Amino acid sequence: MGNETILLIGELCHAEEDTAGGTITPGDLVEFNGTTGKLQRHSTANGNAAAMFAKEDDLQGNGIDVDYTVGKLVQYLTPVLGDQINALLTTSQTIKKGNFLSSQGDGKLKKYVVSSGEPDYIKAIVLMALEDKTTTSSVARIVGRVV
């Protein structure tokens, strides 16, 4: 059986809620839209990111596979260093335990690789993979530690 929660290990992380500006899936890396102030999927690939993840809406009895829709209150976590998160990994990834993960630009994570000529943004790295995981044509869940 898979993990049925987003926060796997961690007791000191902050859980809050805010309004969804679009569809958000528990496990998505999220950010506030600079114009509307609403919560959205993190939108900049390899961009600087706070480690903020949408969590399951357990207050409504919803699990990790039930999306939040526009205008709904989204429960989200701001985990602390060392917490373990059940996040979403984008397609076409081969991840090894210990790889660093950054934003794909759609709320999902990908292996962090510095492109030629691109600055090395340390704030782009949000998790370190704690398991090997390969995705092909579909998104998968991956366990990572906040770094």
N, C-alpha and C positions, 0 to 999 in steps of 0.2 A: 504494500500500500504506500502511496506517495505522501508527501508532506501536505497537510491540510490547512496550513497557516502560513503567513508571510514571515513573521518574526519567529525564527526557529530557536535561537539562543540570544538572550539579552533581557535585562530587567530594567535598565535605566533609560531606555530610549523614550522619546516623547511621542505620544500619539495625539493627533489633533484631527480636525476636520475642516474642510472648506468646500466651496461650490465648484462643481465640475464645469469646465468650459467646453468639454467634448467627451467622447467615450474614453473611459479609463478602466483598465483591467488590473485587478489586484496583482501586485508584483511588478507593475510598470514603474520605471523611474519617472518622477514627476517634478514639475516646476510651476511657478506662478507666471502667467502670461503678463508681460510687461505693460500691456495696454489695458486689458480688462481686469487684471488682478485675480482672475479665476485660475483654478488648478487645471493643468493640462499635462499630457505626456511630454517628457523632456524632448526638445525639438532640434537640438544642435548636435550633429554627430561629432564625437570627440571634443565637444565643447565643455567648458567648465560646468560642473554640476555639484549641487549639494546632494548628499546621500539622503534623498527623500523618496520613499516608496509607498504606493497605494497598498493598503491592507484590505483584507476581506471585511465585508460589512457584517460582522458577527452580531451587531446590535439588531439587525433585521433578520438574522438567521441565514444569511447568505455566505456561501463558501468562496474559495479562491477562484472559481471559474465563472462567477457572476459579475458582469461588467457594471460599472457606474455609467449613467447616461447624463447628458447635458442638464444642468440645473440641479442635480442631486447632490447631497452632501457626501463628500468622499472622505473616508477615514484614511489618514496617511501617517507614516512613521518617519521620524527623524532619528535613525539609530545612531549609536555611538561606536567608537573604535572597538573592534573586536566582535560586535554583534554579528549573528549569522542570519542571512536573509534568503528567502525562497523567491528569487527574481526570475524574470523572463529573458531568455536568450533568443536572439534573432536567428533567422535561417542561415544556412551555408557556413556554419562555424565548426571548427575543430578546436576544442578547448581542452587544455591539460590542467590538472590540479596545480595551482600556483600562478597561472596566467592572470594578468590584470584585465579587468573589464571596464569598458566605458560605454557611453551612450551611442546607440545606432542612429539617434535622431527621430525615433518614433516611440519612445518609452521603453524599448527593448535594449538589451545590452549586447555588446560584441567584444571580441578580443581587442585589447588596446594595442595598436601599432602606430608608431610615429611615422608619418609620411615624410618623404624627402622635402625639405624646405619648410615643413610645418613646425612651429614651435612645440616644445614638449610641455604640454599643460598638465602639471601634476594634479590639478583640480579636476581633470577629466576622468581620472581613475576613481571609480566609486567602490568597486569590490575586487577581491582576489578570489578566484575560483577555488572551491574546496573539493571539487570532483572533476573527473574527466567527463566531457559531454560533447557529442557530435550531433549537429542538426543538418538536415538536408533541406527539404521544401517546407517544413513546418517549424513553428516556434516551439521551444521546449523550456521547461523550468530548470534552473540551475541554482545550487546552493553556493553562496559566496559570503566572505567575511568582509565587513566594512574596514577599509584601510585609510 
